[in-house]
Amino acid sequence: METYSDPTPGLADFETGNRQPAVQLPNGYDYVWTNGQGDYILTNNANFNPNVEFQSDGWRQMERARC
């Protein structure tokens, strides 16, 4: 398992003043995306962008937490 954090607060975060907590996700993936609603996409494809693929603008790329 690896720890990831969302570097960009979502709209709900601005409204509530809360920031999404770091999450533990399976390791072995180079790219992780979140929509801020508890959904995650894990991929090794550098060209995959769910905002383009799903015609949505609600996905943000997460960062692997530094220890």
N, C-alpha and C positions, 0 to 999 in steps of 0.2 A: 504494500500500500504506500502511496505517496500523498503528501499534503499539498493542496492547492488553495490559492486565495484569489479572490476576484479583485483586480487592481482598480476597477472602475465602478464606483457606486451606481446603482440603478435608480430609477425615478422613485421607487418606494423608499430607498435608503435616504434620499434627500428629504422626502416628506416626513419620515419618522426619525431621522437623525441616526438610524442604525446602519451598521455595515454588515454585509453578509459574512458569516464566520468562515474560517478556513474549513475545508472538508477533506476527508480521506477518500481517495479513489484508487482503483487498481493501477498498478504501475505497468510500465511497458509501452506507454503512449507518449508521443511527442507533443501533442496538441490537445488541449481540453477547453471546451466552450461551455458556458452556462447562460441560461436565460433569466437567472435570478429568482426562479420559481421552483427550484429544486430539481430541474432537469439538466442533465449533463450529456455532452457528446464528447467521446474520446476517440481520437484518430491519429494515425501516423502520416496522413496525407497533408502536406504543407499547403496544397492548393485548395483544400476544402474550407469553405466559409459558409456556415449555416445561414447567414444573412442573405447570401446570394442564392444558395441552393433552395431555401425555403421562402424566398422573397419576403423576408422579415428583417426588422432592424433591432430586435430584442436580444440578440446573442452577443456575449462578450467573451473574449479569450481570457482564460485564467492563467495565472503564473504559478509555477512550481515554487513552493515555499522554501526559503533558504534556511538551513539549520545553523 
